[in-house]
Amino acid sequence: MKAIGGVLIVILLILAGGIATGFIDLQRTQAGSLPEVQVKPGELPKYEASVAKVEVGTRNETVQVPTVDVKKP
């Protein structure tokens, strides 16, 4: 795999050197164009979902909280 990559790099360097020195002359003989694409509108799928009802509220509660005593030696 490394050998193929090395060969491709060498070929690209030779082509770039040939173009830079004028040894290879590239000229466009015909103008190109992008292909025409037609896009037709689509439709998203429809879903129905049954979910549970969630009620959120508040209430008062009495909670005993432990006390912490720190005694230094």
N, CA and C of each residue as an Amber inpcrd file, in Angstrom:
protein
   219
   0.8270000  -1.1900000   0.0000000   0.0000000   0.0000000   0.0000000
   0.8730000   1.2550000   0.0000000   1.9560000   1.2150000   0.7780000
   2.8610000   2.3580000   0.8120000   3.5480000   2.5440000  -0.5330000
   3.8220000   1.4250000  -1.2220000   4.4930000   1.4980000  -2.5200000
   3.5990000   2.1810000  -3.5480000   2.3010000   1.8780000  -3.5190000
   1.3630000   2.5040000  -4.4640000   1.2810000   4.0080000  -4.2020000
   1.2220000   4.3970000  -2.9390000   1.1950000   5.8210000  -2.5890000
   2.4570000   6.5270000  -3.0380000   3.5980000   5.8800000  -2.8660000
   4.8640000   6.4770000  -3.2900000   4.9240000   6.6400000  -4.7940000
   4.4500000   5.6390000  -5.5380000   4.4430000   5.7180000  -7.0060000
   3.5280000   6.8460000  -7.4660000   2.3630000   6.9800000  -6.8420000
   1.4440000   8.0590000  -7.2200000   2.0470000   9.4350000  -6.9470000
   2.7340000   9.5920000  -5.8520000   3.3760000  10.8760000  -5.5390000
   4.4500000  11.2010000  -6.5660000   5.2260000  10.2020000  -6.9560000
   6.2760000  10.4220000  -7.9550000   5.6500000  10.8240000  -9.2860000
   4.5680000  10.1530000  -9.6790000   3.8920000  10.4960000 -10.9390000
   3.3500000  11.9130000 -10.8930000   2.7420000  12.3030000  -9.7700000
   2.2200000  13.6650000  -9.6360000   3.3380000  14.7040000  -9.6910000
   4.4740000  14.4060000  -9.0770000   5.6010000  15.3410000  -9.1190000
   6.1410000  15.4770000 -10.5440000   6.2090000  14.3790000 -11.2740000
   6.6840000  14.4380000 -12.6700000   5.7170000  15.2570000 -13.5180000
   4.4090000  15.0330000 -13.3420000   3.4190000  15.8160000 -14.0940000
   3.4860000  17.2960000 -13.7370000   3.6060000  17.6080000 -12.4580000
   3.6890000  19.0130000 -12.0380000   4.9450000  19.6680000 -12.5930000
   6.0500000  18.9460000 -12.5910000   7.2930000  19.4980000 -13.1540000
   7.1760000  19.7090000 -14.6560000   6.5340000  18.7760000 -15.3470000
   6.3500000  18.9180000 -16.7910000   5.4750000  20.1000000 -17.1460000
   4.4270000  20.3280000 -16.3770000   3.5400000  21.4670000 -16.6270000
   4.2540000  22.7720000 -16.2910000   5.0130000  22.8060000 -15.1940000
   5.7030000  24.0200000 -14.7710000   6.7910000  24.4330000 -15.7610000
   7.4700000  23.4600000 -16.3680000   8.5530000  23.7810000 -17.3030000
   8.0650000  23.9860000 -18.7310000   6.7960000  23.7140000 -18.9880000
   6.2670000  23.8970000 -20.3290000   6.4230000  22.6630000 -21.2090000
   6.9440000  21.5750000 -20.6700000   7.0910000  20.3360000 -21.4250000
   5.7230000  19.7500000 -21.7510000   4.7840000  19.8980000 -20.8230000
   3.4090000  19.4590000 -21.0430000   2.5440000  20.7010000 -21.1520000
   1.7720000  20.7890000 -22.2450000   0.9130000  21.9430000 -22.4800000
  -0.5320000  21.4680000 -22.5060000  -1.3300000  21.9190000 -21.5650000
  -2.7340000  21.5330000 -21.4960000  -3.5950000  22.6720000 -22.0090000
  -4.4840000  22.3540000 -22.9610000  -5.4040000  23.3480000 -23.5020000
  -6.7990000  22.7590000 -23.5370000  -7.7600000  23.5540000 -23.1730000
  -9.1480000  23.1000000 -23.1980000  -9.6680000  23.1970000 -24.6230000
 -10.2450000  22.1290000 -25.1300000 -10.7680000  22.1290000 -26.4950000
 -12.2740000  22.2190000 -26.5230000 -12.9320000  21.9640000 -25.4040000
 -14.3870000  22.0370000 -25.3480000 -14.7970000  22.4310000 -23.9360000
 -15.7990000  23.3170000 -23.8410000 -16.2800000  23.7490000 -22.5300000
 -17.1190000  22.6370000 -21.9020000 -17.0110000  22.4970000 -20.6180000
 -17.7870000  21.4900000 -19.9030000 -18.9450000  22.1250000 -19.1660000
 -19.8570000  21.2980000 -18.6870000 -20.9850000  21.7960000 -17.9040000
 -21.3970000  20.7310000 -16.8990000 -22.0520000  21.1830000 -15.8680000
 -22.5320000  20.2680000 -14.8490000 -23.8070000  19.5800000 -15.3370000
 -24.0640000  18.3850000 -14.8860000 -25.2890000  17.7080000 -15.3060000
 -26.5170000  18.3840000 -14.7040000 -27.6310000  18.3030000 -15.4160000
 -28.8770000  18.8650000 -14.9050000 -29.5840000  17.8130000 -14.0700000
 -30.0520000  18.2420000 -12.9250000 -30.7110000  17.3240000 -12.0010000
 -32.0910000  17.8750000 -11.6790000 -33.0950000  17.0150000 -11.7440000
 -34.4400000  17.4320000 -11.3690000 -34.7440000  16.8840000  -9.9840000
 -35.2780000  17.7500000  -9.1470000 -35.6180000  17.3550000  -7.7850000
 -37.1320000  17.3840000  -7.6460000 -37.6930000  16.2380000  -7.3000000
 -39.1360000  16.1630000  -7.0900000 -39.4070000  16.2260000  -5.5930000
 -40.4560000  16.9350000  -5.2110000 -40.7190000  17.0470000  -3.7670000
 -41.1060000  15.6950000  -3.1800000 -40.6520000  15.4630000  -1.9840000
 -40.9640000  14.2210000  -1.2930000 -41.9800000  14.4550000  -0.1930000
 -42.2200000  13.4290000   0.5990000 -43.1740000  13.5510000   1.7000000
 -42.5930000  12.8590000   2.9210000 -42.6390000  13.5480000   4.0350000
 -42.1420000  12.9770000   5.2840000 -43.1290000  11.9430000   5.8100000
 -42.6470000  10.9230000   6.4890000 -43.5680000   9.9450000   7.0730000
 -44.3470000  10.5710000   8.2300000 -45.5590000  10.0610000   8.4500000
 -46.3980000  10.5770000   9.5300000 -46.3640000   9.5940000  10.6930000
 -46.3580000  10.1290000  11.9090000 -46.3130000   9.3130000  13.1190000
 -47.3920000   9.7750000  14.0830000 -47.9180000   8.8370000  14.8340000
 -48.7960000   9.1480000  15.9460000 -48.1880000   8.5140000  17.1910000
 -48.1990000   9.2580000  18.2790000 -47.5830000   8.7410000  19.5050000
 -48.5540000   8.9030000  20.6660000 -48.6980000   7.8560000  21.4520000
 -49.4850000   7.9160000  22.6800000 -48.4960000   7.9180000  23.8400000
 -48.5010000   8.9940000  24.5940000 -47.5540000   9.1120000  25.6950000
 -48.3150000   9.2940000  27.0030000 -47.6420000   9.0130000  28.0970000
 -48.2540000   9.1530000  29.4210000 -48.4050000  10.6260000  29.7700000
 -49.4240000  10.9130000  30.5790000 -49.6470000  12.2790000  31.0370000
 -48.8110000  12.5120000  32.2970000 -48.0580000  13.5690000  32.3130000
 -47.1840000  13.8880000  33.4380000 -47.7010000  15.1600000  34.0960000
 -47.9660000  15.0690000  35.4110000 -48.3930000  16.2460000  36.1570000
 -47.2760000  16.6530000  37.1080000 -46.9570000  17.9130000  37.1010000
 -45.8850000  18.4340000  37.9490000 -46.5170000  19.3960000  38.9520000
 -46.1560000  19.2230000  40.2120000 -46.7010000  20.0960000  41.2430000
 -45.7320000  20.1920000  42.4190000 -46.1530000  20.8850000  43.4510000
 -45.3210000  21.0220000  44.6550000 -46.1520000  20.6170000  45.8650000
 -45.4610000  20.2590000  46.9390000 -46.1220000  19.9420000  48.2010000
 -45.1580000  20.2630000  49.3350000 -45.6920000  20.5020000  50.4910000
 -44.8850000  20.8200000  51.6650000 -44.6140000  19.5400000  52.4430000
 -43.3810000  19.3280000  52.8150000 -42.9770000  18.1660000  53.6010000
 -42.0560000  18.6220000  54.7240000 -42.0570000  17.8910000  55.8170000
 -41.1480000  18.1540000  56.9180000 -40.0990000  17.0530000  56.9090000
 -38.8730000  17.4570000  56.8140000 -37.7720000  16.5030000  56.7300000
 -36.8020000  16.7990000  57.8610000 -36.3960000  15.7490000  58.5820000
 -35.4060000  15.9400000  59.6310000 -34.0160000  15.8520000  59.0080000
 -33.2340000  16.8480000  59.3120000 -31.8820000  16.9270000  58.7740000
 -30.9060000  16.6330000  59.9020000 -29.9560000  15.7420000  59.7050000
 -28.9880000  15.4420000  60.7680000 -28.0670000  16.6450000  61.0210000
 -27.6360000  16.7600000  62.2420000 -26.7270000  17.8420000  62.6000000
 -25.2940000  17.2870000  62.6540000 -24.3460000  18.1240000  62.3650000
 -22.9430000  17.6950000  62.3540000 -22.1990000  18.5800000  63.3420000
 -21.5110000  17.9440000  64.2750000 -20.6800000  18.6660000  65.2410000
 -19.2310000  18.3500000  64.9540000 -18.4220000  19.3720000  64.8570000
 -16.9850000  19.1810000  64.6230000 -16.2830000  19.6600000  65.8840000
 -15.5350000  18.7370000  66.5070000 -14.8070000  19.0770000  67.7180000
 -13.3280000  19.0180000  67.4060000 -12.6540000  20.1490000  67.6080000
 -11.2140000  20.2100000  67.3580000 -10.4810000  19.6160000  68.5390000
  -9.3940000  18.8800000  68.2960000  -8.6320000  18.2760000  69.4110000
  -7.8890000  19.3190000  70.2350000
